């Protein structure tokens, strides 16, 4: 192979552990590898992105990637890194989630290529659903000892004295089912490598053991580090929950802001993992950033690359425009360009007050808008003082005490933005 996949992952900080001989195996010829994704939702979140990026790098290196949607394993739940069992899904929900995930994955992987290394989506439910329990324990279970299964970290942690939850038999069998996936893909698709997060090592090596014992073959394992944040908080999570790839769940604006707000240390790490920029381009960006870290050029480029890749150039441009609206020298015209969802995202947490639409239509005076009707300011007197000091703006345009808010001021036919000075923002919602 012309491109060394293992070396590419190594310099990007995406390699945690690999089975001896993996690099040499991949350099010999085109190989097939897979990453498993449990379809617990109809969207990927950025916690999935590392595995997806590994598959993309694998394809770019000339190899054939398989994205395995774990319809069967999603019905069981993986104990790795979990303190409790997950909710189990029905088949209809799983199929819906699978179709949604393929659509998202197609932004990263080429499923339609005419080349031999076109990506393939598979669902382990398709080969597990016809397995009877007795067949499985006879044909698969007998090849792996309980001692072997108990030695896995994911199992030991849940059965330790520190855990009050324990583990069901259902979850205990997870590694056998995942191991069988590897065996199945090895037999049917000549898939010789499984990749995943470092917490998956135990499950992956169970698969290599089944390949050795049942098929008398050789499977390989490769894992990436679990992504962390420098401050110790969980990557991909905010107070509002997961950062999703589906724009209906996480708006492009919020998505872009997540990357923009990363620390310098994290941005240096993430730009290697979550973009396809070359080493030279990244080294140059990091050097520039260190000269003027206050400009946050590294974070801006990271946000640009990921937002464009996951969504589109247009969505990225809109997210930047929305950011400028909030933090830059924006005008009323800029606000009017925003759709309602982005508008609400931008002003999330800003004090709001509801006022009857009729009052706006009849004309709302500034004292009422600031104090009497909204309680944004403590008293009418405080409102008058602010207006006399020329520190009040309606939709970013300074106004005097004699200004009247009308229907013409409404953004998205519903909202009015009030500012007192540079730091205090309020929203009136006409209902």
BELRA-V740618 format. One record per residue. PSI is psi as a letter, one per 30 degrees, with the letter a starting at -180 (999 if undefined). Layout:
BEGIN
psi: {PSI:PSI}
END
This chain:
BEGIN
psi: {k:e:k:j:e:e:e:e:e:e:f:f:g:g:k:e:l:k:k:k:f:e:e:e:e:f:f:e:a:k:l:k:l:l:k:k:k:k:h:f:l:g:k:l:l:f:f:f:e:e:e:e:e:e:e:e:e:e:e:f:g:g:l:j:k:k:j:j:k:i:e:e:f:f:f:e:k:k:f:k:g:k:f:l:k:l:k:k:l:l:e:e:e:e:e:e:e:e:e:e:e:e:e:e:f:f:f:e:k:j:f:g:k:f:l:f:g:k:l:k:k:l:k:f:e:e:f:f:f:f:k:l:e:e:e:e:f:e:f:e:e:f:f:k:l:e:e:e:e:f:f:k:e:e:e:e:e:f:g:l:f:f:k:f:e:a:k:l:e:e:e:e:f:e:f:e:e:e:e:e:e:e:e:e:e:e:e:f:g:h:j:f:k:k:l:a:l:f:f:f:e:e:e:e:f:e:e:e:e:e:e:e:e:e:f:h:a:j:l:l:k:k:l:l:l:k:k:l:k:e:g:f:l:k:k:g:k:a:f:f:a:l:j:l:f:k:f:f:e:j:l:e:e:e:e:e:e:e:e:e:g:l:l:e:e:e:e:e:e:e:f:e:e:g:l:g:k:l:e:e:e:e:e:e:e:e:e:e:e:f:e:i:f:f:f:h:e:e:e:e:e:e:e:e:e:e:e:e:e:e:c:l:e:e:e:e:e:e:e:e:e:e:e:e:e:e:f:a:i:l:l:e:e:e:e:f:f:k:l:e:e:e:e:e:e:e:g:k:f:k:k:l:k:k:k:k:e:e:e:e:e:f:j:j:l:e:e:e:e:e:d:e:f:f:g:e:l:f:l:e:e:e:e:e:e:e:e:e:g:h:g:k:k:j:h:g:k:k:l:l:f:g:k:k:k:a:f:f:f:k:k:h:g:e:k:k:k:k:k:j:a:f:f:j:k:l:k:k:j:k:999}
END
